[in-house]
Amino acid sequence: MRWWWTCSVLALLATVVVASSGDRSSDFQNCLSKCVDHCHPWTVLPLDLRLTRWTCTDDCKYTCMHMLTDNAVRYGIPIQQYYGKWPFWRFLGMQEPASVAFSLWNMWYHLHGARQISRRIPATHPMRSYYLTWAYVSINAWIWSAVFHTRDLPRTEKLDYFSAALAIMYALYFTVIRMLHMYPPATDGSTPKAAASSRSTMYITWSVLCITAYIAHVTYLSVLPRFDYAYNMAFNLILGLVHNFLWLLYSLPRPVSLRRFPYAPKKYRPSYAYKAGLIVALTTAATALELFDFPPVGRILDAHALWHLSTPLIAKFWYDFLVEDALDEGWRAPQQ
């Protein structure tokens, strides 16, 4: 499957990202050494750099990086990465301003999605609270993505990765609840007691499993002396693959052992079901942008920024689909 191949390559890239030729070069080290010699306790940086927690040494690294990049462009030499990143022009202290802007754009679409769910899905719908929670978890993830791209520091990096993992984990969590109809039974007595009891046990087991897995994931990455990028990518990859597989099953004309709606025939497939598969395909294509790793155009726009640019509209389509699915007649219990 292309999705697996795409994410496998991304995992490989994640394992080698810390190895950069630019910051190991003698030219860079000589430049940095001379610049740092002029750093003193009384050195005062511009206000925007102080607010974004740049130090004099950080500023020296930035200055030397762009000086060597200028030389590379002038003489037609390949541009190098420094400390695992391409050279970007900073703006108001932001290291990667394009990715910051696009992260905030993603956040806005999730905020809009949360409002859409609140307005259009009835309060009594069993999946409404899960969709709202996922929207808020996603908003949090994109906020920390913007913070991380503003300043790449050990703490902001972990907050970005942990928030992203939580969003992916919760997406799988509510998808399994949605597909297996593990949400709390209706209060009108339409759900048999035996089925309600079995559903409750499955729900508790699944909830405990997800909570335990996430806590273990965060704990493992927090106690390591060095962040395990390969493991983090593999963890998110597995969650994402299972999530996408379930929605692909939903979209297929003849799903295997999957009842899409609690009060509709098992063979019932709404006309919009294909949209779930289309969104999975668009998400995969957007993620594939990460494969085209190239020096940022104008030192502003790179493949990672383009990936962030491509996802807001996908988020909009996803919320439209969730609302359409939630309003389907298959959720309504037959009249007694």
Contacts in CASP RR format, 6 or more apart in sequence:
PFRMAT RR
TARGET T0000
AUTHOR 0000-0000-0000
METHOD contacts of the structure
MODEL  1
MRWWWTCSVLALLATVVVASSGDRSSDFQNCLSKCVDHCHPWTVLPLDLR
LTRWTCTDDCKYTCMHMLTDNAVRYGIPIQQYYGKWPFWRFLGMQEPASV
AFSLWNMWYHLHGARQISRRIPATHPMRSYYLTWAYVSINAWIWSAVFHT
RDLPRTEKLDYFSAALAIMYALYFTVIRMLHMYPPATDGSTPKAAASSRS
TMYITWSVLCITAYIAHVTYLSVLPRFDYAYNMAFNLILGLVHNFLWLLY
SLPRPVSLRRFPYAPKKYRPSYAYKAGLIVALTTAATALELFDFPPVGRI
LDAHALWHLSTPLIAKFWYDFLVEDALDEGWRAPQQ
2 284 0 8 1.000
2 288 0 8 1.000
3 241 0 8 1.000
3 244 0 8 1.000
3 280 0 8 1.000
3 284 0 8 1.000
3 287 0 8 1.000
4 241 0 8 1.000
6 284 0 8 1.000
6 287 0 8 1.000
6 288 0 8 1.000
6 291 0 8 1.000
7 233 0 8 1.000
7 237 0 8 1.000
7 241 0 8 1.000
7 287 0 8 1.000
8 237 0 8 1.000
9 291 0 8 1.000
10 233 0 8 1.000
10 237 0 8 1.000
10 287 0 8 1.000
10 290 0 8 1.000
10 291 0 8 1.000
11 230 0 8 1.000
11 233 0 8 1.000
11 234 0 8 1.000
11 237 0 8 1.000
13 290 0 8 1.000
13 293 0 8 1.000
14 229 0 8 1.000
14 230 0 8 1.000
14 232 0 8 1.000
14 233 0 8 1.000
15 229 0 8 1.000
15 230 0 8 1.000
17 84 0 8 1.000
17 229 0 8 1.000
18 84 0 8 1.000
18 229 0 8 1.000
19 84 0 8 1.000
20 80 0 8 1.000
20 81 0 8 1.000
20 82 0 8 1.000
20 83 0 8 1.000
20 84 0 8 1.000
20 85 0 8 1.000
21 80 0 8 1.000
21 81 0 8 1.000
22 28 0 8 1.000
22 65 0 8 1.000
22 68 0 8 1.000
22 80 0 8 1.000
22 81 0 8 1.000
22 82 0 8 1.000
23 29 0 8 1.000
23 61 0 8 1.000
23 65 0 8 1.000
23 82 0 8 1.000
23 83 0 8 1.000
23 84 0 8 1.000
25 68 0 8 1.000
25 80 0 8 1.000
27 68 0 8 1.000
28 64 0 8 1.000
28 65 0 8 1.000
28 68 0 8 1.000
28 82 0 8 1.000
31 60 0 8 1.000
31 63 0 8 1.000
31 64 0 8 1.000
31 67 0 8 1.000
31 68 0 8 1.000
32 60 0 8 1.000
32 61 0 8 1.000
32 64 0 8 1.000
35 60 0 8 1.000
35 63 0 8 1.000
35 64 0 8 1.000
36 56 0 8 1.000
36 57 0 8 1.000
36 60 0 8 1.000
39 55 0 8 1.000
39 56 0 8 1.000
39 57 0 8 1.000
39 60 0 8 1.000
40 56 0 8 1.000
43 56 0 8 1.000
44 50 0 8 1.000
45 54 0 8 1.000
45 55 0 8 1.000
45 56 0 8 1.000
45 59 0 8 1.000
48 92 0 8 1.000
48 93 0 8 1.000
49 59 0 8 1.000
49 93 0 8 1.000
51 93 0 8 1.000
52 92 0 8 1.000
52 93 0 8 1.000
52 94 0 8 1.000
52 150 0 8 1.000
52 151 0 8 1.000
53 151 0 8 1.000
53 153 0 8 1.000
54 62 0 8 1.000
54 93 0 8 1.000
54 151 0 8 1.000
61 82 0 8 1.000
61 83 0 8 1.000
62 90 0 8 1.000
65 82 0 8 1.000
65 87 0 8 1.000
66 87 0 8 1.000
66 89 0 8 1.000
66 299 0 8 1.000
68 80 0 8 1.000
69 79 0 8 1.000
69 80 0 8 1.000
69 87 0 8 1.000
69 299 0 8 1.000
71 77 0 8 1.000
72 78 0 8 1.000
72 79 0 8 1.000
72 80 0 8 1.000
73 79 0 8 1.000
79 86 0 8 1.000
79 87 0 8 1.000
79 295 0 8 1.000
81 87 0 8 1.000
85 95 0 8 1.000
85 96 0 8 1.000
85 152 0 8 1.000
86 295 0 8 1.000
86 296 0 8 1.000
86 299 0 8 1.000
86 302 0 8 1.000
87 295 0 8 1.000
87 296 0 8 1.000
87 299 0 8 1.000
88 95 0 8 1.000
88 96 0 8 1.000
88 97 0 8 1.000
88 98 0 8 1.000
88 296 0 8 1.000
88 299 0 8 1.000
88 300 0 8 1.000
88 302 0 8 1.000
89 97 0 8 1.000
89 298 0 8 1.000
89 299 0 8 1.000
89 300 0 8 1.000
90 97 0 8 1.000
91 97 0 8 1.000
93 150 0 8 1.000
93 151 0 8 1.000
94 100 0 8 1.000
94 149 0 8 1.000
94 150 0 8 1.000
94 151 0 8 1.000
95 149 0 8 1.000
95 150 0 8 1.000
95 151 0 8 1.000
95 152 0 8 1.000
96 149 0 8 1.000
96 150 0 8 1.000
96 304 0 8 1.000
96 305 0 8 1.000
97 300 0 8 1.000
98 296 0 8 1.000
98 300 0 8 1.000
98 301 0 8 1.000
98 302 0 8 1.000
98 305 0 8 1.000
98 308 0 8 1.000
98 309 0 8 1.000
99 145 0 8 1.000
99 146 0 8 1.000
99 149 0 8 1.000
99 304 0 8 1.000
99 305 0 8 1.000
99 308 0 8 1.000
100 146 0 8 1.000
100 149 0 8 1.000
100 150 0 8 1.000
102 305 0 8 1.000
102 308 0 8 1.000
102 309 0 8 1.000
102 312 0 8 1.000
103 142 0 8 1.000
103 143 0 8 1.000
103 145 0 8 1.000
103 146 0 8 1.000
103 149 0 8 1.000
103 308 0 8 1.000
104 142 0 8 1.000
104 146 0 8 1.000
105 308 0 8 1.000
105 309 0 8 1.000
105 312 0 8 1.000
106 142 0 8 1.000
106 145 0 8 1.000
106 308 0 8 1.000
106 311 0 8 1.000
106 312 0 8 1.000
106 315 0 8 1.000
107 139 0 8 1.000
107 142 0 8 1.000
107 143 0 8 1.000
107 146 0 8 1.000
108 312 0 8 1.000
109 312 0 8 1.000
109 313 0 8 1.000
109 315 0 8 1.000
109 316 0 8 1.000
109 319 0 8 1.000
110 135 0 8 1.000
110 138 0 8 1.000
110 139 0 8 1.000
110 142 0 8 1.000
110 315 0 8 1.000
111 135 0 8 1.000
111 139 0 8 1.000
112 316 0 8 1.000
112 319 0 8 1.000
113 135 0 8 1.000
113 315 0 8 1.000
113 316 0 8 1.000
113 319 0 8 1.000
114 132 0 8 1.000
114 135 0 8 1.000
114 136 0 8 1.000
114 139 0 8 1.000
116 319 0 8 1.000
116 320 0 8 1.000
116 323 0 8 1.000
117 128 0 8 1.000
117 131 0 8 1.000
117 132 0 8 1.000
117 135 0 8 1.000
117 319 0 8 1.000
117 322 0 8 1.000
117 323 0 8 1.000
118 132 0 8 1.000
120 323 0 8 1.000
120 326 0 8 1.000
120 327 0 8 1.000
121 127 0 8 1.000
121 128 0 8 1.000
121 131 0 8 1.000
121 323 0 8 1.000
121 326 0 8 1.000
121 327 0 8 1.000
122 128 0 8 1.000
125 326 0 8 1.000
125 331 0 8 1.000
126 183 0 8 1.000
126 184 0 8 1.000
126 186 0 8 1.000
126 331 0 8 1.000
127 174 0 8 1.000
127 177 0 8 1.000
127 178 0 8 1.000
127 183 0 8 1.000
127 326 0 8 1.000
128 326 0 8 1.000
130 173 0 8 1.000
130 174 0 8 1.000
130 177 0 8 1.000
130 178 0 8 1.000
130 183 0 8 1.000
131 174 0 8 1.000
131 322 0 8 1.000
131 326 0 8 1.000
133 170 0 8 1.000
133 174 0 8 1.000
134 167 0 8 1.000
134 170 0 8 1.000
134 171 0 8 1.000
134 174 0 8 1.000
135 319 0 8 1.000
137 163 0 8 1.000
137 166 0 8 1.000
137 167 0 8 1.000
137 170 0 8 1.000
138 167 0 8 1.000
138 315 0 8 1.000
140 163 0 8 1.000
140 166 0 8 1.000
140 167 0 8 1.000
141 160 0 8 1.000
141 163 0 8 1.000
141 164 0 8 1.000
141 166 0 8 1.000
141 167 0 8 1.000
143 163 0 8 1.000
144 156 0 8 1.000
144 159 0 8 1.000
144 160 0 8 1.000
144 163 0 8 1.000
144 164 0 8 1.000
145 160 0 8 1.000
145 163 0 8 1.000
145 164 0 8 1.000
145 308 0 8 1.000
147 156 0 8 1.000
147 159 0 8 1.000
147 160 0 8 1.000
148 156 0 8 1.000
148 157 0 8 1.000
148 159 0 8 1.000
148 160 0 8 1.000
150 156 0 8 1.000
154 227 0 8 1.000
157 227 0 8 1.000
158 221 0 8 1.000
158 222 0 8 1.000
158 227 0 8 1.000
161 221 0 8 1.000
161 227 0 8 1.000
161 232 0 8 1.000
162 218 0 8 1.000
162 221 0 8 1.000
164 236 0 8 1.000
165 214 0 8 1.000
165 217 0 8 1.000
165 218 0 8 1.000
165 232 0 8 1.000
165 235 0 8 1.000
165 236 0 8 1.000
165 239 0 8 1.000
166 214 0 8 1.000
168 236 0 8 1.000
168 239 0 8 1.000
168 240 0 8 1.000
168 243 0 8 1.000
169 210 0 8 1.000
169 213 0 8 1.000
169 214 0 8 1.000
169 239 0 8 1.000
170 210 0 8 1.000
171 239 0 8 1.000
171 240 0 8 1.000
171 243 0 8 1.000
172 210 0 8 1.000
172 239 0 8 1.000
172 240 0 8 1.000
172 242 0 8 1.000
172 243 0 8 1.000
173 206 0 8 1.000
173 207 0 8 1.000
173 210 0 8 1.000
175 243 0 8 1.000
175 246 0 8 1.000
175 247 0 8 1.000
176 182 0 8 1.000
176 206 0 8 1.000
176 246 0 8 1.000
177 183 0 8 1.000
177 203 0 8 1.000
177 206 0 8 1.000
179 246 0 8 1.000
179 249 0 8 1.000
179 250 0 8 1.000
179 258 0 8 1.000
180 202 0 8 1.000
181 199 0 8 1.000
181 259 0 8 1.000
181 262 0 8 1.000
182 199 0 8 1.000
182 202 0 8 1.000
182 203 0 8 1.000
182 206 0 8 1.000
183 199 0 8 1.000
183 203 0 8 1.000
184 199 0 8 1.000
184 200 0 8 1.000
184 203 0 8 1.000
185 191 0 8 1.000
185 195 0 8 1.000
185 196 0 8 1.000
185 199 0 8 1.000
185 200 0 8 1.000
186 333 0 8 1.000
188 333 0 8 1.000
190 333 0 8 1.000
191 199 0 8 1.000
217 235 0 8 1.000
220 228 0 8 1.000
220 231 0 8 1.000
221 227 0 8 1.000
221 228 0 8 1.000
221 231 0 8 1.000
221 232 0 8 1.000
244 280 0 8 1.000
244 283 0 8 1.000
244 284 0 8 1.000
247 276 0 8 1.000
247 277 0 8 1.000
247 279 0 8 1.000
247 280 0 8 1.000
248 276 0 8 1.000
248 277 0 8 1.000
248 280 0 8 1.000
249 255 0 8 1.000
249 256 0 8 1.000
249 258 0 8 1.000
250 258 0 8 1.000
250 260 0 8 1.000
250 273 0 8 1.000
250 276 0 8 1.000
250 277 0 8 1.000
251 273 0 8 1.000
251 274 0 8 1.000
251 275 0 8 1.000
251 276 0 8 1.000
251 277 0 8 1.000
251 278 0 8 1.000
251 280 0 8 1.000
253 269 0 8 1.000
254 267 0 8 1.000
255 269 0 8 1.000
259 266 0 8 1.000
260 268 0 8 1.000
260 269 0 8 1.000
260 270 0 8 1.000
260 273 0 8 1.000
261 268 0 8 1.000
261 328 0 8 1.000
261 330 0 8 1.000
261 331 0 8 1.000
262 330 0 8 1.000
262 331 0 8 1.000
262 333 0 8 1.000
263 330 0 8 1.000
263 331 0 8 1.000
263 332 0 8 1.000
263 333 0 8 1.000
263 334 0 8 1.000
264 328 0 8 1.000
264 329 0 8 1.000
264 330 0 8 1.000
268 330 0 8 1.000
270 325 0 8 1.000
270 328 0 8 1.000
272 321 0 8 1.000
272 324 0 8 1.000
272 325 0 8 1.000
275 317 0 8 1.000
275 321 0 8 1.000
275 324 0 8 1.000
276 321 0 8 1.000
278 317 0 8 1.000
279 314 0 8 1.000
279 317 0 8 1.000
279 318 0 8 1.000
279 321 0 8 1.000
282 314 0 8 1.000
282 317 0 8 1.000
283 311 0 8 1.000
283 314 0 8 1.000
285 310 0 8 1.000
286 307 0 8 1.000
286 310 0 8 1.000
286 311 0 8 1.000
286 314 0 8 1.000
287 307 0 8 1.000
289 303 0 8 1.000
289 306 0 8 1.000
289 307 0 8 1.000
289 310 0 8 1.000
290 303 0 8 1.000
290 304 0 8 1.000
290 307 0 8 1.000
291 303 0 8 1.000
292 303 0 8 1.000
293 302 0 8 1.000
293 303 0 8 1.000
294 302 0 8 1.000
294 303 0 8 1.000
295 302 0 8 1.000
296 302 0 8 1.000
296 305 0 8 1.000
END
